[in-house]
Amino acid sequence: MNFQFSEEAESLRDEARKFLSAEAGYDKARAVMDGDATHDAALWNKIVALGWTGLRIPEEHGGLGLSVLELCVLAEELGRFLAPVPFTSSVLMATELLIASGHADAQTAWLPKLADGSAIGTVGWIEGTSASPVASPKLRFEGGKISGTKRPVADGMVANFAIVTASDANGGLVIALVDLSAPGVTRAPCETIDLVRKSATLSFADVPCTVLASGDTATALWAKFLHSSAVLLAFEGVGGADAAMDMAVAYAKDRIAFGNKIGGYQAVKHRCADMYIKNQLARSHAYYGAWALSTGAAELAQAAAGARVAAIDACQFAAEENVQLHGGIGFTWESDCQFFYRRARTLALSLGSRGFWSDALVRALEQRNTELAA
């Protein structure tokens, strides 16, 4: 096994970090949080110009046709800088699901637009408080149309289309693409804990849709999507966890209490060390997941679940410790610590709860042990 990224991917990482360091930042995140804008449009246009939105899209549809490893690199850097753009919803999730579907007509209609930035996509599966992305959806599909509600849908206020899960008359799974400009679609802002990555309530009343997959094909496609998204969101989480840790360490090196910098106290050192250990564990799992995803390895289910669980733990722990180490100021509205705390909470639920992925990991390990014993 080779878990090392290629020179091209590492070069992309360096360029992405330089670009985002200059163009993104807490001021951009705060502007979106405090304002009415759905995202930073100027930053998004620059990202489109760099070709990041078409990174995985085949060349015949106007993209670059690169591998998922390059996408992992970008996911980590965008998570590190909390870039207030719909990259996760549109590129990491909607684009990947559309490519995986193999639906030629839908790809011809939307992939070129996704590549050139003239369209933004999102994926809607949550219906209120559901913690399981494989629960039978309440959104109904009948006669080529869908009816029901998805809430919250990340970047739903700015997206041009949404790929949603629905149930047919027999209770079978349907994965459908919906043009959000179609009659019968209504959307309203839906406030979540993450005020930078804004969400919407999407309601559908007999809205025509394009069926990407149904029945067993849809179940297999959805499982593939969950595995790929688990790995990609793990990288986003690792980037955020590292940034939160760096923020905490930098503060500990500067803050003086009782005549000494707090970074010199043993209790603070231990907390920083704990963050580092969790982050490195999450990174190892994410790299294992990236290898399994890029090679189509049999261990993908196990690797994806492990990456997801480890990233949730690392991101939440680093975000919480960052707030704690900043003391009273860390809890204020003026503190930038809140961005990582809010993002960690959102990432922990955006693809199913930690409990769901823990169970998935246990099932994958049990299956592997059964196969090894056979």
Residue pairs with C-beta under 8 A, 6 or more apart in sequence:
1 291
2 291
3 287
3 288
3 290
3 291
5 13
5 69
5 73
6 69
8 70
9 69
9 70
9 72
9 73
10 73
12 70
12 73
12 74
13 73
13 76
13 77
16 52
16 73
16 74
16 77
16 78
17 77
17 80
19 46
19 50
20 77
20 78
20 80
20 81
20 83
21 81
23 43
23 46
24 40
24 43
24 81
24 82
24 83
24 84
25 81
26 82
26 336
26 339
28 40
28 43
28 83
28 84
29 82
29 84
29 196
29 339
30 336
31 37
31 40
31 84
32 38
32 39
32 40
32 84
32 195
32 196
32 198
33 195
33 196
38 86
38 155
38 157
38 158
38 198
39 84
39 85
39 86
39 155
39 158
39 198
40 83
40 84
40 85
43 83
43 84
43 85
44 85
44 86
44 117
45 117
47 53
47 83
47 85
47 87
48 116
48 117
51 63
51 64
52 74
52 87
52 91
53 87
53 90
53 91
53 95
53 114
53 115
53 116
53 117
54 62
54 63
54 64
54 114
54 115
54 116
55 63
55 64
55 66
55 70
55 71
55 74
55 91
56 63
56 64
56 65
56 66
56 67
56 68
56 70
56 71
56 91
56 95
56 96
56 99
57 63
57 64
57 65
57 95
57 99
57 111
57 114
57 115
58 65
58 99
58 111
59 65
61 107
61 108
61 111
61 112
61 115
62 111
62 112
62 115
62 116
63 111
63 115
67 294
68 228
68 231
68 232
68 290
68 293
68 294
69 290
69 294
71 91
71 92
71 96
71 232
72 231
72 232
72 235
72 286
72 290
73 235
74 87
74 91
75 87
75 88
75 92
75 232
75 233
75 235
75 236
75 239
76 235
76 236
76 238
76 239
76 286
77 239
78 85
78 87
78 88
78 236
78 239
79 235
79 236
79 237
79 238
79 239
79 240
79 243
79 343
80 239
80 240
80 242
80 243
81 239
81 243
82 196
82 240
82 243
82 339
82 340
82 343
84 196
84 197
86 120
86 122
86 154
86 155
86 158
86 159
88 154
88 155
88 197
88 233
88 236
89 120
89 121
89 122
89 123
89 154
89 155
89 159
89 197
90 114
90 120
90 121
90 122
90 155
90 159
91 114
92 229
92 232
92 233
92 236
93 121
93 122
93 123
93 225
93 229
93 232
94 114
94 121
94 122
94 123
94 159
94 161
94 162
94 163
95 111
95 114
95 121
96 225
96 228
96 229
96 232
97 123
97 163
97 175
97 212
97 221
97 225
98 106
98 107
98 110
98 111
98 114
98 121
98 163
98 177
98 212
99 107
99 111
100 221
100 224
100 225
100 228
101 107
101 175
101 212
101 213
101 221
103 177
103 210
103 212
103 213
105 210
106 177
106 210
106 212
110 119
110 121
110 161
110 177
113 119
113 160
114 120
114 121
119 160
119 161
120 155
120 158
120 159
120 160
121 159
121 160
121 161
121 162
121 163
122 153
122 154
122 155
122 156
122 159
122 161
122 162
122 163
123 153
123 162
123 163
123 164
123 225
124 150
124 153
124 156
124 162
124 163
124 164
124 165
124 202
125 133
125 137
125 150
125 164
125 165
126 150
126 151
126 152
126 153
127 137
127 138
127 139
127 148
127 149
127 150
127 151
128 151
131 349
131 352
131 353
131 355
131 356
132 352
132 353
132 356
133 222
133 226
133 351
133 352
133 356
134 222
134 226
134 352
134 356
136 167
136 171
136 173
137 148
137 164
137 165
137 166
137 167
137 173
138 148
138 149
138 167
139 146
139 147
139 148
139 149
139 150
139 164
139 165
139 166
139 167
139 204
140 146
140 147
140 148
140 166
140 167
140 168
141 166
141 167
141 168
141 174
141 176
141 209
141 211
142 168
142 169
144 208
144 209
144 211
145 206
145 207
145 208
145 209
146 164
146 166
146 176
146 178
146 204
146 206
146 207
146 209
147 204
147 205
147 206
147 207
148 166
148 203
148 204
149 201
149 202
149 203
149 204
150 156
150 162
150 164
150 201
150 202
151 190
151 199
151 200
151 201
151 202
152 190
152 192
152 199
152 200
152 201
153 159
153 162
153 190
153 199
153 200
153 201
153 202
154 197
154 198
154 199
154 346
154 350
155 197
155 198
155 199
155 200
156 162
156 180
156 187
156 190
156 199
156 200
156 201
156 202
157 187
157 189
157 198
157 199
157 200
159 180
160 179
160 180
160 181
161 177
161 178
161 179
161 180
162 177
162 178
162 180
162 202
163 175
163 176
163 177
163 178
163 212
164 175
164 176
164 178
164 202
164 204
164 209
165 173
165 174
165 175
165 222
166 173
166 174
166 175
166 176
167 173
167 174
168 174
168 214
172 214
172 215
172 218
173 214
173 215
173 218
173 219
173 222
174 211
174 213
174 214
174 218
175 211
175 212
175 213
175 214
175 218
175 221
175 222
176 209
176 210
176 211
176 212
177 209
177 210
177 212
178 185
178 204
178 207
178 209
178 210
179 185
180 187
180 202
182 207
182 208
183 207
184 204
184 205
184 206
184 207
185 202
185 203
185 204
185 207
186 202
186 203
186 205
187 200
187 201
187 202
187 203
188 200
188 201
188 203
189 198
189 199
189 200
189 201
190 199
190 200
190 201
191 199
192 199
192 346
193 342
193 345
193 346
194 342
194 343
194 345
194 346
195 342
196 339
196 342
196 343
197 343
197 346
212 218
212 221
213 220
213 221
213 222
226 304
226 351
226 352
227 293
227 300
227 301
227 304
228 293
228 304
229 351
230 289
230 304
230 305
230 307
230 308
230 351
230 357
231 286
231 289
231 290
231 292
231 293
231 303
231 304
231 307
231 308
233 308
233 311
233 347
233 350
233 351
234 282
234 285
234 286
234 289
234 307
234 308
234 310
234 311
235 286
235 290
235 311
236 311
236 347
237 282
237 311
237 312
237 314
237 315
237 344
237 347
238 279
238 282
238 283
238 286
238 311
238 314
238 315
240 315
240 318
240 319
240 340
240 343
240 344
240 347
241 275
241 278
241 279
241 282
241 311
241 314
241 315
241 317
241 318
241 319
241 344
242 279
242 318
243 340
244 275
244 315
244 318
244 319
244 321
244 322
244 337
244 340
244 344
245 272
245 275
245 276
245 279
245 318
245 321
245 322
247 322
247 336
247 337
247 340
248 271
248 272
248 275
248 318
248 321
248 322
248 325
248 326
249 263
249 272
251 325
251 326
252 261
252 262
252 263
252 268
252 272
252 325
253 261
253 263
254 261
255 261
255 262
255 263
255 327
256 262
262 268
262 325
263 269
263 272
268 325
271 321
271 324
271 325
272 321
272 325
274 317
274 321
275 314
275 317
275 318
275 321
278 310
278 313
278 314
278 317
278 318
279 314
279 318
281 310
281 314
282 307
282 310
282 311
282 313
282 314
282 315
284 310
285 303
285 306
285 307
285 309
285 310
285 311
286 307
286 310
286 311
288 303
288 306
288 307
289 300
289 303
289 304
289 306
289 307
291 297
291 303
292 299
292 300
292 302
292 303
292 304
293 300
293 303
293 304
297 303
299 368
301 360
301 364
301 367
302 361
302 364
302 365
302 368
305 357
305 358
305 360
305 361
305 364
306 361
308 351
308 357
309 354
309 357
309 358
309 361
311 347
312 344
312 347
312 348
312 354
312 357
313 354
315 340
315 343
315 344
315 347
315 348
316 344
316 345
316 348
318 340
318 344
319 337
319 340
319 341
319 343
319 344
319 345
320 341
320 344
322 330
322 337
322 340
322 341
323 330
323 331
323 335
323 337
323 338
323 341
324 330
326 335
326 337
329 335
330 337
348 354
351 357
